[in-house]
Amino acid sequence: MRPCYEKKQNPNLILMNRRDIKESILDVGSGFFLAVLIQLLIFPLFGIKVTIFENFQIALVFTLVSMTRSAIWRWYFRKTR
């Protein structure tokens, strides 16, 4: 039996359930902080000197790119089902 939220829907409409939203928040949040941590450890090895605020800005750019990429792939695979 299919859950009620999977009943006939507009195929162009992408709906996310609560589990998808929690997964996305955890994925994006952990990725952001992991990026900052990696930058703090790796940048000095390459002689790159940035402030902690600049590290957060750089991580934010990469996070936004990652979120966009994930949304595009999710849209593509749901569209091809």
N, C-alpha and C positions, 0 to 999 in steps of 0.2 A: 504494500500500500504506500502510495506517495504522500509525503507531508503536504499539508494544505497550501503552503506557500509556493509549491511547485506546480500548482494548477495552471491552466493555460494563461500565459502571460505574453505581453508584447515582446517579440523576439529582439527588438532593439533596446529594450529596457534591461539594464543590468542591476539586479537586486542583490544586496549582500545581507546575509543573515548575521546574527550576533556573533557567532563563532568566527565568521570571516573578518568581522570588524576587529574583534579581539586579537586575532592572528596578525592582522595588518598592523595594529598599533604596537604589538610586541615586536614584530619584525622590524618596523621602521625605527622604533625607539632604541632597540638594542643595536641596530646598525649604526645609528647616529652616534651613540656613546662609544661603540667599538671603533668607529672612524676617528673620533677625537683621540682616543687612547693610542691607536696605531700611529696617528700623526705625531703625538707627543713623544713616542718612542723612536720613530723612524726619521722624521725630519732632521733632528740633530745629527744623525749619521751621515746625512748628505749635505750638511752645512746650511740647511734651511732654517732661518731664524724667524719665527713668527710668535706673536703674543697668543695668550690663551683665547682672547676674544677673536683673533683672526683664525685660530684653529676651529672655533665653533662656527664661524662664517663659512669656512671651507667645507666643513662637515655638513652644514646645512645645504650647500649647493649640491654636493654628492647625494645627500638624502633626497632632495627634490627630484634629481635625475633618476634615482633608483625608484622612487614612488611612481613617476611617470612611466618608466620602463615596465614596471610590474603591472600597472593599470592597462597599458597597451597589450601586453601579452595575455592578461586575464580576459580582456575584451576579445582578442583574436581567438583564443581557444574556446570561449563560450559561444562565439559566433559560428565556429566550425563544427560544433556538436551536431 
